[in-house]
Amino acid sequence: MSKIVSDSDLDLIFREARTHNVWQDKPISDVLLQALYDLLRMGPTSVNCSPARFLFVKSPEAKERLAPALSETNRAKTMAAPVTAIIGHDLDFADKIPALFPHRPEAKDWFKNPDFAATTAFRNGTLQGAYLIVAARALGLDCGPMSGFDNAKVDEEFFSGTRIKSNFLCNLGYGDASQLMPRNPRLRFDDACKIL
């Protein structure tokens, strides 16, 4: 019989979790960031391709490098967050498939078409970014995922000389719950789903 998480776990990860914009002055250890990755990496991807690449921007110097790429509305909250994760995807992810999918190493060749490879990298990298949010919440961190930045500037500053492309950012830390806005509505089941 499968086990399920408790109601309080579901509250922590989904029902009571919120997107934070104001952060407590409380650091995140490198050990916790490693634990976060070790948890999120277990989520499924196509042929275990694992194309996401995570850059944890933590030091004041690294934050200053990120600042010019941020939209005006995202700059202050990002600079104040203890860590900002840049979630990217490696267009050369297929090079690692023989190690990641050892029973079918020839699966690497399935991604020779660059358009198919790019679509696969983006889709599965986005999935892994969502796993980061769920894993961070499960480990007691608050999240502030966002777009609102210049991808080309981030790629030039942080991924130059690679085939890694940024997707989205996620501030990580311990949010100030007193500064939360009211929760926005969500679509009802009948507005978003059909059972056929």
Secondary structure, 3 states (H helix, E strand, C coil): CCCCCCHHHHHHHHHCCCECCCECCCCCCHHHHHHHHHHHCCCCCHHHCCCEEEEEECCHHHHHHHHHHECHHHHHHHHHCCEEEEEEEECCHHHHHHHHCCCCHHHHHHHCCHHHHHHHHHHHHHHHHHHHHHHHHHCCCEEEEECCECHHHHHHHHCCCCCEEEEEEEEEECECHHHCCCCCCCCCHHHHCCCC
